[in-house]
Structure formats: C-alpha cells, structure tokens
Amino acid sequence: MPASDLDPRTPVLVGVGQCAERIDEPGYEGLSAVGLAGRAAAYALADAGATVDLAAQIDTIAGVRQFETSTPIAEAPLGRADNFPRAVAARIGADPAYAVLEVVGGQAPQRLVTEMAAAIATGERDVVLVAGSEAISTTRHFTDHEAAPDFTEVVGGQLEDRGTGLRGLVTWHTAVHGLTDAPIQYALFENARRARVGQSLEEYAAGMGELFAPFSEVAAVNPLAAAPTARTAEELATPSQRNRPIVDPYPRFLIARDQVNQGAAALLMSVGAARRLGVPEERWVFLHGHADLRAPDLLDREDLSTYPTATLAVREALEVAGAELDDVTFFDLYSCFPVAVSTVLEGLGLEPDDPRGFTLTGGLPFFGGAGNNYSMHAIAEAVQRCRTDPDELGLVTANGGMQAKYSVGVYSARPVPWRTDRSSELQAEIASWPAPAFTEHPEGWATIETYAVRHGRSGRRSAVVIGRLDDTGERFLAMALEDDGDTFDLLASAEPVGQRVYARSLKHGNRVSTTRGAMDAVHPEGATEADRAATALQAAEFETVL
C-alpha cells in the first residue's frame, strides 16, 4: 500500500533516541533519570528530521516509571522529580497539554506505544512522545557520598499518574514468603521448566548459557551496553567469584543487570502531522501488529513451567499484522532471565539457535535492564533496523511482573493502515483458564511443585517452595525451615521437584521440612484462628497501601 493512500490519522513512529553513560568512562556526566530521558527525547526529535521545531508540536507525553517510583515504599536517595513526564518535556522545551505516568512493569514501553498509536488513530492524540530512563548506577554510586548531586525537581502541572499497578502482582501472602525480588520469583519458573523437560541441573545450566551467550555477543558491540563483554556459554553458566550464585539456578551473569544509566524515547504522530511537519517518509515506521495481555495471578496458573499468555500475545500481534513467524526477520525477546526467553520459544516452536537471533540490543543481562524501560531501547533499535531495510518485519516483546504482563509490537517501514487487536477478547479467554485449588494454610505431607533457593553474600540460604498437598491436591506457598540442613540438602539434590515435604501453617507464614518430626521439634503447633485473623487484617492493610 503506498503511503499516499493512508488515512491521515494513521499512526507512525518517526523518531527514536537512546543515551547511556558508564561511571568508569571518560565524559561521564552523572545525569539524573530526567536528564537521561530528556537527552534521549532530544535525540528522538532530531532523528525525525522534520523541518520545524517538533517540541512545540507535542500534545502528549507518556512516561515510564523508574524503580524509585515503582512501589509505595521505594526510596530516591538523590531525590526525584515530582512529575517525571513534564520534567522530561521541559528538557526539550515542550509543554504538552497532557502527561501520563504508566504503571509498573517491563511491558510499559510497548504498552504505551500501542496505546498512543491507537489514540492517534482515533484522533484523540496527534503528536506523542514516550520516554523512560534509569540512573540506578549513578544513584548507587553517589548515595551517602559527600558530593552527591540533588536530583529533586519540583515541576507540578497536570499529570495522570496511573499508580504502581501492583495489585494482583504482589500480595501480602507472596511477600511474607520471600517473593520480594525478581530472581527468586523467576527461579520458580525456571526450576519448574527444568523438571518438566527432564534435564539435570548441569544440562539445564549449560542450556541457559548457550541461550544467552549470543546475547552477550550483541551487547559487546553495542556502544550503549552496560556490560559490553562477550562471554562463552560455559562462562555464563559456571559459578565463580565474579559470577556468584544469586538464586538457584542463576549465577549473576544470567540475570537482568539493573546497574545502568540509560534512557530511551520514541516519537509518534499521525501521518497527517508527519506530512504537515515535514518529516521525510524514509523516517516513518509503522506498527503492523500489537497485543497486550495479562496472565492469571501467579498461584492461579495451572502450569508454572510455561507462559501461554506470552504465546497468545505474540500470535495475536502476528495475526493483526497478517504475518507468520517465518515472515519475521528480526526479534527482540524480553530477556530478564533465561526462562522468559525459553518459554516463549517453546510456545512458538522456535529453536534457541535460530539464525535470526533473539535480541537487538544485547538483552537485559548484558545491554542492561533499564528498569521498566528496557523495551524502549528494543523499539528504538527495531525502528532503525526497519529504516535500513524497509522490507523487513521485526517483532519486539515486553514482559512485566512475574511473567504477568506481555505486550508485543510488530514493526516495519512498509506502510499499512491502523488495525485494532483482539486483546480484550483474548483476556476474557485467559480469565476462563482453569486454576488449581489453593490454600493459604497448608498442613500435612505434600509434593514439591517448584522451588527457589536464595544465596546471600554471607553464605546464608533461604528457600521458597510451591507444593501440592497429598490429601487434597491444593497448591500452597511456603518457605523452608530456617537453618534446616536436611531441607536445604533436599533442595540441592539431583531433582527436588516431586519430592515429599511436610507443610505447616504458622503465625508468621507457612514452612516446609523433610519430616513431620523436624517440623514438630521447631514448631509443634500451627497457626491459630486468631493468627489467621491477624494475617487477614495485615493482608487487607497491605492491599490498601498498593
């Protein structure tokens, strides 16, 4: 379809920008999150190649949350802007009528691009800037430092703050059982998958290394990468002093790297605006397909070793684009942990060694996991790739929470009219998926469904177990008894999944041990009705905070 035949309301990406800085390199400026996003935004405006000042044309700015605003108790040691989107807008001399700050999650960049493209197609918006960033490395570097900069900005102005969006992703029950960070959460999925595919610990570790070694090679030649070093599969999978165990089965090199200073932005507008503002057609890239879906809550998923929501989202985005997987010439699959890639490959029937590769940036462990904003960098790379070869079709995926939210975009420079997706319809289908029975208060013999063991720097370990009660089949969440060597030995054995443990509900949460005698020796009595009532009250208060 020639661009001249497009509806003037058709949305198009016309500019992208990225920036990054590393503390140990010459020219380091110590930019704030706003500073990084503002610079990326300036690059995006320049990238459009317009004949007029685009900043004055922006009617909407949408911001991706930083980690320091992603939970109600998050701290900003160096200060932060009270209105991140408008602070970014001020950096480029823009004063849009509308500003929005999106909810938490790595799905946010693609989710916002899709949302704003749809709003442009309906005439609600016309010129939109989407931006995000993280200055985590700089913040950690200067925290408690005498020469620490002050990143506080009081901007004020209109802002649609959508809140953190953590309801359903984080609960009191998951928090008190140690699911408080991404590595231990994803290790539950990883260990469930390893058991399902029937691989030994050593075989599976080697596979994770083989999956991610090509990612590190892409990062090694990316000047914006936070860790630009090519590593072998063996180096990635083998624990060492530098590659210390974090959570079984992950050593440090296999998890998202949040120690970054990175910003990225994208500029969208209608085709009519692009023509009016003099943006050359060779800068235009179209969103051919898209989908945004949310998985059932963690403990309501029938199989923790798969990610069917992601598969469904990718297939819907391709359906909207009128394309097949074989038509896709490049991918960027969200890669916070190996399982986030491998479950998607499995669901789509793709091989890990597919010659097309699965990253444009180098991936979150090597390019850098810029908080919720990583996929904005992937989108920026996709836009540039599409311009280089207008016949190519690229697919970008963005994942949020505990494999909870999945947003997909299919990109090409080939002009196409805007098409809506069936995400709402598919979300209703997901809601009908069967869920296992669950109990918050287990008692009795049970079978391990999956597990995760966290390794502290001091050598101290803690463990989380998801199991099924033998008598009822109910799923439950628990932690290992503290300092219970037999339980930790079991979890370090050749195959913990399927092994029997004894579960008990206590005042401060559920625990498992290898025998009832070991449990009785430490906790002879379980939780009382008063304990359960107090827990319910705490859970309600926790939900209020979220």
Buried (B, 14 or more C-beta within 10 A) or exposed (E): EEBEEBEEBBBBBBBBBBBBBBEEEEEBEBBBBBBBBBBBBBBBBBBBBBEEEBBEBBBBBBBBBBBBBBBEEBEBBBBBBBBBBBBBBBBBEBBBEBBBBBBBBBBBBBBBBBBBBBBBBEEEBBBBBBBBBBBBBBBBBBEEEEEBBEBEBEBEBEBEBBEBBBEBBBBBBBBBBBBEEBBBBBBBBBBBBBBBEEBEBEEBBBBBBBBBBBBBBBBBEBEBBBBBEBBEBEBBBBBEEEBEBBBBBBBBBBBBBBBBBBBBBBBBBBBBBBBBBEBEBEBBBBBBBBBBBBBBBBBBBEEBBBBBBBBBBBBBBBBBBEBEBEBBBBBBBBBBBBBBBBBBBBBBEBEBEEEEBBBBBBBBBBBBBBBBBBBBBBBBBBBBBBBEEEEBBBBBBBBBBBBBBBBBBBBBBBBBEBBEBEBEEBBEEBEEEEEBEBBBBBBBBBBBBBBBBBBEEEEEBBBBBBBBBEEEEBBBBBBBBEEBEEBBEBBEEEBBBEBBBBBBBBBEBBBBBBBBEBBEEBBEEBBEEEBBEEBEEBBEEBBEEB
